[in-house]
Amino acid sequence: MRPAALLAQIAEVDSLSHTLLDGFNSDRSNVHRLRSLLVHASVLPARDEHLSRTDLWLSRTLAELPGHLQRIIRPYAQWEVLRPYRDRPPEKWLTPNTAGFVRSNISVVVQFLLWLDDHELSLGQLTQDRLDSWPIGGTTARHGLTADLHVPLMQRGDPAIWLDEDEH
């Protein structure tokens, strides 16, 4: 959406809010710039933009998934991944890198559950052998949804170069 059209639509509403701006999906870069200006001018309150964008991303991601996967992923994302970042003071808001890390954690779970669906498996049917055949890897947080599983950690090797006592 062009900036002039965006401003014309906003001018027609009675009250301006972050939620209203979140509803404009056509050209997010213009919406983000406008939101930044409105926050800077104290028209809108400041908020953790990276967390808010992650929430919007999660909603769009979940909307594309079958209901049985949404029922697993939504609580995981909200309570395990996003909860520690909520109610933080502004100086501890998400950075772009942290927001990307959060989204990637959720994406891995989505990929894993889609892989289970492709193999016609439920979490209750997951065994160690089946987990080992997952091409991406696994997670250690299960919350009683699977049988006992072991996800080996990558072993660290010895240093490639050893220093003797004098060099050290």
C-alpha distance (Angstrom), angle and dihedral (degrees) to the residues before:
residue distance angle dihedral
M1 . . .
R2 3.76 . .
P3 3.82 116.5 .
A4 3.83 93.3 -114.6
A5 3.82 91.8 52.1
L6 3.80 90.4 46.9
L7 3.80 91.7 51.8
A8 3.82 91.0 46.6
Q9 3.81 90.9 54.3
I10 3.80 92.3 46.7
A11 3.81 90.9 49.5
E12 3.82 89.1 60.4
V13 3.82 95.8 59.7
D14 3.78 126.2 88.4
S15 3.79 97.7 -137.6
L16 3.76 130.6 23.7
S17 3.80 118.1 -139.7
H18 3.77 142.6 158.8
T19 3.81 88.2 -109.5
L20 3.80 90.5 57.5
L21 3.81 91.4 51.1
D22 3.81 90.8 45.9
G23 3.81 87.3 61.3
F24 3.80 93.2 63.8
N25 3.79 104.2 89.4
S26 3.79 103.9 159.1
D27 3.82 100.1 85.9
R28 3.78 110.4 7.3
S29 3.81 95.1 -180.0
N30 3.82 91.6 65.0
V31 3.81 90.7 45.4
H32 3.82 90.7 49.7
R33 3.80 91.7 50.4
L34 3.79 92.1 47.7
R35 3.81 91.9 47.1
S36 3.79 90.5 50.7
L37 3.81 91.0 52.5
L38 3.82 92.0 47.3
V39 3.80 91.6 50.2
H40 3.79 91.5 46.2
A41 3.83 89.5 51.4
S42 3.85 89.9 48.4
V43 3.81 91.6 -118.3
L44 3.82 88.4 121.5
P45 3.80 126.5 29.1
A46 3.79 118.8 -108.5
R47 3.79 116.3 -101.1
D48 3.77 137.7 174.2
E49 3.79 96.5 -86.3
H50 3.79 95.7 -172.4
L51 3.80 91.4 52.0
S52 3.81 91.2 46.1
R53 3.81 91.6 49.3
T54 3.80 89.0 48.8
D55 3.82 89.3 52.8
L56 3.82 89.7 51.6
W57 3.81 90.8 46.8
L58 3.82 89.6 50.8
S59 3.81 91.6 51.2
R60 3.81 91.6 51.0
T61 3.81 91.9 44.9
L62 3.80 93.4 49.9
A63 3.80 92.0 47.1
E64 3.80 89.2 62.8
L65 3.82 93.7 53.4
P66 3.81 131.4 81.9
G67 3.80 115.2 -97.6
H68 3.81 95.5 -109.7
L69 3.82 89.9 58.5
Q70 3.80 92.5 44.9
R71 3.82 89.3 56.3
I72 3.81 89.8 57.7
I73 3.80 100.7 37.2
R74 3.82 99.6 43.4
P75 3.84 96.2 61.7
Y76 3.80 91.5 40.3
A77 3.81 91.6 52.0
Q78 3.80 95.8 42.1
W79 3.81 99.5 41.6
E80 3.79 106.3 26.2
V81 3.78 103.8 31.9
L82 3.82 109.5 23.2
R83 3.81 103.5 29.1
P84 3.83 95.5 78.2
Y85 3.82 89.4 57.8
R86 3.79 97.7 50.5
D87 3.83 121.3 99.6
R88 3.78 93.5 16.4
P89 3.79 119.3 149.5
P90 3.82 115.4 -105.5
E91 3.80 93.9 -100.6
K92 3.83 88.8 60.8
W93 3.81 98.6 44.7
L94 3.79 118.4 131.2
T95 3.76 119.4 -76.8
P96 3.81 120.2 -142.9
N97 3.81 89.6 -103.2
T98 3.80 93.6 50.2
A99 3.80 91.0 47.9
G100 3.81 89.1 52.1
F101 3.80 90.2 49.7
V102 3.82 90.7 50.4
R103 3.81 91.8 50.2
S104 3.79 91.4 47.6
N105 3.82 91.2 52.8
I106 3.79 90.0 53.9
S107 3.82 91.9 43.0
V108 3.80 91.5 55.7
V109 3.80 90.4 55.0
V110 3.81 90.2 48.1
Q111 3.82 90.5 50.2
F112 3.79 91.6 47.6
L113 3.81 94.4 49.9
L114 3.80 91.2 45.8
W115 3.81 88.0 51.6
L116 3.81 89.3 52.1
D117 3.81 89.4 50.5
D118 3.81 91.3 49.3
H119 3.81 88.3 53.8
E120 3.81 91.8 44.4
L121 3.80 92.3 -118.8
S122 3.79 130.4 137.8
L123 3.79 125.1 -150.3
G124 3.81 88.2 -105.7
Q125 3.81 90.2 58.8
L126 3.78 94.0 50.3
T127 3.79 112.7 121.7
Q128 3.78 131.7 178.7
D129 3.81 92.2 -101.9
R130 3.79 91.9 52.0
L131 3.80 91.9 46.3
D132 3.80 89.7 50.8
S133 3.80 89.0 54.9
W134 3.80 92.6 56.8
P135 3.81 103.5 110.3
I136 3.82 98.0 -144.5
G137 3.79 104.5 44.0
G138 3.76 136.1 -108.4
T139 3.76 146.7 -91.9
T140 3.78 131.2 -118.2
A141 3.84 97.7 -146.1
R142 3.83 106.9 89.2
H143 3.80 107.0 148.0
G144 3.80 91.9 -152.8
L145 3.82 94.9 -59.8
T146 3.82 95.0 119.6
A147 3.77 139.3 36.1
D148 3.81 118.0 -94.5
L149 3.79 107.8 -61.0
H150 3.77 133.0 -177.4
V151 3.79 118.6 -146.1
P152 3.81 107.0 -172.2
L153 3.77 117.6 -138.9
M154 3.76 118.8 -128.0
Q155 3.78 108.0 -96.8
R156 3.77 117.8 -124.9
G157 3.76 115.2 -134.7
D158 3.75 130.2 -142.7
P159 3.80 117.8 -81.3
A160 3.80 113.8 -80.3
I161 3.81 91.5 -131.9
W162 3.79 122.6 41.9
L163 3.79 119.6 -156.4
D164 3.74 118.8 -148.7
E165 3.81 119.5 -134.5
D166 3.82 94.6 -91.8
E167 3.81 94.0 49.2
H168 3.79 91.3 46.0
